[in-house]
């Protein structure tokens, strides 16, 4: 009995000591992150000196070189580029649009071509407008009525959803497939209400799709304030027409790269904890929240481990994925090569929800892994990370799912995210340094716990 008591005392003393060490190290992550400006300064440079960096663009090439240079300066064990081919959609000259009404005159409005759209040509497109709020409403019309008209998808995001990603996901189908569905009925173009809960004059963009068996027609987003104006005037003037001119086109594919840096594990160097974000962004803004914030946060994780002299058991690998916005070829290429090399990933963590205050983590894994991470809730709660939920992960790491890799996403306060997302409003000034760095330290904490206790 005495021996059992001694063993238990030793066990609890060791466990308590281990938890104390964890608390000290995790506190250092947050202290160092919150008192250092490097990640924030890096984001400023990425946004202001490089700017919007859609795949295939010169800016995306600059971004690749810049990230690799930063990783080299961190004195990591390995830094390398992973080659891939990307699409090269080019926006061309700034879009132009106006409402034409015999009752109200000419009213200029703010639009943005959807990524992948064809252009209107130099003469632009001019025609009557039919407003709809669903595909069901669209398909109620006779094809003869739709032919040669411009379809205006004016569906608002649902403001009652606390999770704004849910609201966004519910209406993204109009941006993605609106042109295809309208073209089936003979429409000549489509206008999509910007996918944001904000009332502003910033037209949002994003990828759309075509089907080679259906005629391709030009597609644009219109700012929410201008969408409201168009909707109001349509009710007052049934003969109203709309004009827009876009100059976008698809160029030849280009060579690009994922950028990868590693701190090699001292015990299990062949087992990888992946952290990542996407380096590309839409061209109309600076790509600050989407996803410059995630890029600098994940690089900051590497810096924190190096600065605090923490030698991980497993290899910590950072990947700046190229081409998340257009065709996700960076994520696909990474997973393809990981499969070819039989690489072992014990976890993949993605930061692609903006640089706002972190709330927790989404876990796309089996119950055993989920429960293990959930047991760290007491530690997470100390840093206001109250959400540990099932599902999610991230677009780029999703392609590792077939390799049975646990996928984890950083959850942030999403209430303002779609004010900026895919718009000219996604600027450096709209990222708060403290919120950004709380995210950096939160990811570092999770990486530390996974590295020490495994999954």
N, C-alpha and C positions, 0 to 999 in steps of 0.2 A: 504493500500500500504506500509505504514511504517513497519507494522508487517511482511509483506512478505519479505521486504528487510532485516529486522533483522534476520528472519529465514534463509534466504539464506546466510547471512554473517556468522551465527553460523555454518551452514552446511559446507561451504567452509573452515572455520577456523578449524573445527574438522577434515575434510578430509585431509587438509594440514598437520595438527598435526599428524594424523595417518600415512601418507606417510613418514613424517620426522622420526617418531619412527621406521617404517619399515626399512628405509635406514640406520639408526644407528645400528639396530640389525643385518641386513644383512652384513653391513660392519664389524661388530664384528666377524661374522662367518668367513669371509675371512681372517681378521687379525689374529685371533686365529689359524685357520688352517695353514696359511702360515708361522707362526712363531713357530709352534710346530712340533716336530719330531716323535711323538708317533706312528702315523699311518704308517709312513715310516719304523720305527724301527720294528713295528709289522709285516710288510710285509717281512722285512729281516729275522725275526725269522721263519715265516711260510715257506719261500723259502729255507733257509739255514739249519734250524734245523729239519724241517719236510720234505720238498721237495715235489716231485710229489706224488699225493694222489688220485689215482684212487679208485673208490668206491670198498669196499670189502677188501682193502689193510690195512696192519698195519698202514701205514702212514695216511690213512683217519681216522682211529680210534684215532690216536694221535691228529689229527687236530680237531676232535670233542671235545675232552677233553680240548685242549688248548683254543678253542674259548669260551667254556662254562666258563672256569676259567677267561678269560679276561672280559666277560660280568658280572660275579659275582663281579669283582673288580670295575666295573663302578657304583656299588650301584644302580642298576635298581630296579624297582618295582617287576618285575617278570623275572626269567630266567628258562627255562625248555627245555627238549629234547623231540623230537617228533619221535617216533620209526617207522622204515620202514624196509622192506627187500630189499636188493640190489643184483644184479648180482656180480659175483666174477671172472671176466676174468683175467687171469694171463699171463704175457708176457713170463716168463721163461728166459732162457739164451739169451744173445745178438744175434740178427740176423746176418747172414753172407751171402754175395752174391758176385758173380763175373760174368763178361762177358767172354765167351770162344770163341775165334776165331782162326782159323788156320792162318789167315792173320796177326792178331794183338796181338795174345797171350792171356794171362789171365789178366783181369783188374778188380780189386776189386772195388765194389761200395757200397754206403751207402743206406740201406733200413730200414724200420720200419714196423712191422706188424700192420695191421689195427685192431682197437679195436673190439673184438668179433670174429676175424678170428680163424679158426682152424690152427694147426701147420702143417708143412710138414712131421714131423717125423724126426728121427735122421739121416736118409740118405739124406734128402733134396729133392729138386725137380730140375730136369735138362731137358731142352727141347728147341726146336726152339721157336722163338718169332715172333709174328705178331703185328705190330704197327697199332693202329687205333686212330682216334681223335673224333669219335662220335659213338653212338649206330647204327645210320643208316649205317655207314661204316662197322661196325662189322657184321650187319645182311645181308650185301651184299655177304658175303663169304658163300660158301657151307659148310655144317656141316662136311663133310668128310675132308675138308681142315683145319678146326679149331681143329678137334679132336686131343687130345694129345699135343696141342700147349699151349704156355703161351701167354696170351693177354696183350699187353702193351698199356694202355690208356694214350696217350701223348697229352692231351689237355691243352694248356696254359690258364691261367687267362687272361681275356681281359684287356690290359693295358690302354685302352682309357676311361674306366669308372672312373669317379672321386670318386664314392662311391665304395670302394674296397669290401664291403660286397656284393654288387651286382655281382661283378666279381667272388667272392667266391661261392655265391649261384648258379651261372650258371653252375659251373663244379663239385659241390659237389655230383651230381647224379652219377658220375663215381665211386667215393669212396664208396658211400652208396650201390649202386646196381650193380656195375661192375662185381663182382664175380658171382652173380646170372645170369646175362645176358650172360656172357662168358660161364658159366657151361651149359647153355641150348644147346650150340653148341658143347659141348664136350671138352672144354678147361680144362687143368689140374691146372692152376693157373693164377693169374692176378697181374700185376704191374701197379700202378697208379702214374702218375706224381704228386709230392707234390703240394698241393693247396696253392701256394704262388706266389707273383709277384717277389720275391727275387731270385737272382741267387746265390745259395750257396750249401753247402754239408750237410745241415740239412734235413734229411727225416722227413716229417710231418706224424702224425697219425690222428686218428679220427674214429668214429664208422662206422661200415658197417653192412649190413643185409644179412641174409640167408632166404630161403624159404624151409621149410621141405620137400616140394615135388620136390625140385631140388637138385642135388648133391652138397655138400659143398666142395669148393676148397679154398686153402689158398690164402690170399690177402695181398699185401704189398704196401707201398708207397716207391718211390725212390726219392732221392734229385733231385732238378731241374738241377744242373750241371751234375749229373750222367745220368739223363734222356736225356739231350742233347747229351752226349757221346754215349749212347745206340742208340739213333735215328740216329746219324751220321754214326756209324759203321754198323747199319742194312742196310743202303743204299749202303755200300761198300762191305758187306759180307752177302749175302742172306742165307748162311748156319750157320750163327752165332747162338750160343746157350747161354742160361742163366741158372745160378744155384743159388738157394737160399735155405737157411735152417732156419726154424723158430721153436720155441719150445712152442708156446702159447697154452693155453687150457682153458676151462671153468671149474672153480671149483664150489663147492656147494655154494648156495646163503648164504648171511650173514645178520645179524642184523646190522643196522646202524641208523643214526639219523639226522634229521634237528635240528639245534640249534637256539633257539628263545629267544630274550630278549625284554622287554617292558618298556617304560616310560608311566605310566597310565595317561590318560587325566583327567583334573580336572573338565571339564564340561560334556564331552561326552565320558566317559571311554569305552562305548560299541561300539564306532565307531573308526575304525582302519585305520591308514595310514601305509601301509606296505612298508618297504624298504628291498631289498634283493639282494643277489648274491650267486653264487654257490661255495661251499667249496671244492668239488672234482676237480681234474685236471688230465690231462694225465701224465703218469709215466715217460716219457722220459725227461721232463724238470722239472722246479720248480713251474710251474703254477703261474707265477708272474702277467702277464697281464691277463691271462685266468685261474681263475678269482680271484686270490689273491688280485689284486688291488680293485676289487669291494667289496670284503669282508671287507678289512680294511677301505675303504671309508665309507661304511654304518655303521660300528662300530664307526667311527669318527663322524658321524652325531649325534649318541647318546651322545658321549662325549661332543660335542659342546653344545648341549642343556643343559647337566648337568653342564658343566663348566661355562656357561653364565647364569645359574640359570633361564632358560626359562621354565616355566611350561606350557606344551601344553594343548589346549582345548580337543583334541582328543588323543587317545592312539597311540603312535608311536611304532610300532613293527618292529624289525629287525629279518629276518630269513636268516640263513646260510643254503642254500639248499644243500642236498646231492644228488649225482647221476644225475647231468645235462648232463654230457658227454655221458653216456652209455644208460640209459633208462628213464631219467627224472622222476624217481619215487619219488624224494623229492618234486618236484612241484606238482605232482599228489596227493601225500599223504596230502600235506598242503591244497590243494583245497578241497579234500574229507572231511577232518576234519572241515574245515571252513563251508562247506555246512551242515554237520551233526549238528554243533553247531549253525547254523543260524547266523553266525557272519556277521557283517556289515563292509565292507571295503569301505571307500570313495575314496581310491586310492591305487594303487600298483605300486611301482617304482623299477626298476631293473637296476643294474650297471653290465653289462657284455659286455663291448665293449673296454676293456683295460684301462690302466692307463695313456693314453695320454691326451693332452689338450682337455678339454670339449668344445663343440661347441653349445650345446643346448639340446633339448628334443624331443623325438618322442612321439606322443599322440595317443593311440588307444582307442578312445571314441567317443561319439556322438558329434554333432556340438556345442551343448550348452556348454559342458565341454571344448571342444577344444577352443572355442571362449573366454571362461573365462580365460583360461591359457594364451592364446594369448594376452589378455589385459595387462598382466604383462610384456610384451616385453620390455617396457621402462626400467624396473628394470633389466631384464636379459641382455639387451644390454650394460648396464654399466659395466658388468663383461664379456663382449665379448661372450655372449651366443646368437648368432644371428640366430640359426636354431630352429624353432618351427614348426614341420612337423607332418602330419597325418600318422597314421599307426605305426607299430613296437610295442615296449614294451619290451618283453623279453621271453625267453623260459620257465623259471620256473613260472613266473606269468601268463603265457598265459592260464593256466588251470583255472584261476579265471574269464575268459571271460564269461563263461556261467552263472556266478553270476552277470553279468552286472557291473563288477568293471572296472573303467577307468584304463588302463594300460599305464605306462609311462616308457620310456627307456632313459638313459643318452646317448647322442650322443657325440662321441669323434672324434678326428682327426684319421681317419682310414688308412692313407697312409702307415704307418709302421706296422700296427697291424698284418697283415698276414706274416710279416717277422718272427714273434715270435710264432704265433698261432699254438698249437698242436705240437710243435717241441722242440728239446733240447735247442734251442735258447731262449725259454721263461724263462729267468732268471731274478733274482732281479736286476742285473746290468743294465738291459735294461728298467727299470722304472725310470723316472725322478721325484724326490721328489716334485718339484713345480707343475708339471703337475698333479701328483697324488692328491695333496692337493687342487688344484683348483677344481677337481672333487668332493672331499668331501664337500667343501663349497657350490658348486653349488647345490648338492642334498639337503643340509641343508636349503638353501634358498628356494627351491621349497617346501620342507616339511613345512617350516614356513608359507609360503603364503597359502598353502592349509589348514593348520591348522587354520589360522586366518580367512580366507575368505570363506573356504569350497568350494566344487564343486557342 
